[in-house]
């Protein structure tokens, strides 16, 4: 059985991540540090205690008046849940990528029938040696 724990983060594609980060920082008064900024790496910050936003470099030109949500990442608690979902995607003949091992997580990627990009993320336990 799969139990989504909530939204891990919302990823926004940006033509200029620094400009968007400054908007959140200055206009919406979100506390975030822009000292470590690399144009190729996303900028992450929290909005309140439960919502994480990721600003990602746009992979293509976006219209000047249009923002874009790149994907929604849901969190799960166990590897069994992640494996369960892989089996379910395969049974439904839904294309997916992963689970990919990242430094702090395992990530599974797929799309809704309408093309919305989804991610299921399992945080690695500090004692996880796999």
Buried (B, 14 or more C-beta within 10 A) or exposed (E): EEEEEEEBBBBBBBBEBBEBBEEBBEEEEBEBEEEEEEEEEBBBBEEEEEEBBBBBBBEEEEEEEEEBEBBBBBBBEEBEBBBBBBEEBEEEEEEBEBBEEEEEBBBBBBEEEEEEBBBBBBBBEEEEEE
